């Protein structure tokens, strides 16, 4: 049992990218599915589909690489943790690497990238940063 399933998902993706795997399987949940779909929409992951492995539902996440198989994801860090939650108002949502990366924010309107949260004027919990 994991105390932080989101950190477990991010670690699995980070480890799979480090060894250049084509995809990674992650135990499924609605939050993880929406996080993975947001990363696909932002261009950091290839695709997300639901599958079943040994009778358990999993998210099969296709990883994305650039030319010469260089990883698209350079850094994937958890910001808000179970022991220390990180919240930000709409004006205080962090800008990652001068706008080259994204901060994933969990808002009342769902998960969204930092620039979308600022544009809509909503704040929330800063889940992770990707660049």
N, C-alpha and C positions, 0 to 999 in steps of 0.2 A: 504494500500500500504506500502510495506517495502522498506526502503532505502538501505538495504543490504540483498538481498535474500540468499546469501551464509551463512551469519551469522544466518539467520532464519533457514536454513536447518540444520546447525550444532547444534543450540539450540534445535530443534525438536528431533534430534537423541540423544543428551545428556539427555534431559528430559525423553524420552522414555526408555533409558537404566536405568536411575535412578529409575524408577518405574517398571522395568522388563517387559515391553511390548514385544510381539513377533515380531511386525512390526510397522512401522511408515509410514504415507503417507505425501509426500512433493510435492508441486506444481512443475511441470516439467520444465526443460530447458536443452539445450544441455550440458552446463557447469556442471550443477548439476548431470546429468546422467553420464558424464565421471568421475566426482569426486567420485560418489557412486561406479562406476565400478572399479575404482582404489582401493578404500577401500575394495571391495570384493576380488580383486586380491591379496591384501596385507594381507588378512585374518582377517580384523577387522569387516566386515559385512557378513551376510549370503548370501543374493542374492538381486538383483534389478530387478524389472519388471515394465512395464508400465501398468497402469490401468486407469479406468475412474470412478470418483466419482461425482455424481450429475452433470454430463455433462462436467466436467472439467478433463483434463488429469493430472494424478499424478504419481509420482514414488512411488511404494510400496517397501520399504526397509525392508528386513528381518534382524533382529538384531541377533547377535551371542553371546552365553554365554558359559562359561566353566563349569567344574564340579561344582555341587551344585549351579548351576545357577549364578555363579559369572560372572560379565560382563567382556568381552574381552577389551572393551574400558574403560580405566581409566580416560583419559583426552582428551578433544577435544577442542582445542583453535584456534580462528581466529587470524592470525598474521597480514596480510595485510588488512587494513580497508579502506573504502571509504575516510575517512578524513586523513589517513596516510598510503600510500602504502609502502610496504616493498619489495625491490628488492635485489637480491643477485647474485654476479658473480658465475661462476661454482666452483671456489675454496672456496668461502665464504658461500656456501649453508649450513645451520645449521645442526648439528648432534643432534638428539633428544634423550635424556636419554642415552647417550653413545652408540647409535645404536639400542637400544631396541624399539624405536618408529620411526615414519617417519615424515618428513616434506613434504607436498605436494607442488610441484613447478609447476607453469604454465609457460611453455617454448614455444618457437616458434615451437617445435615439439609435442606440446600437454602437457597434465598433466602427471607428473611422480613423483615418489618417489625421495627423496633426493639422495639416493645412485645411482639411475639410471642417475640422472642429472649430478652428479660428474663423473660417468663412461663415459658418452657421452660428457662431457666437455661443457655443456650448463647451463646457469643461467636463471633467470627469476623472476617472482613474487612469493614470498613465501605465499601461500594461507592459510594454516593451519598446525598445528602440532597435531599428534595423538600418543598416547601411552597407 
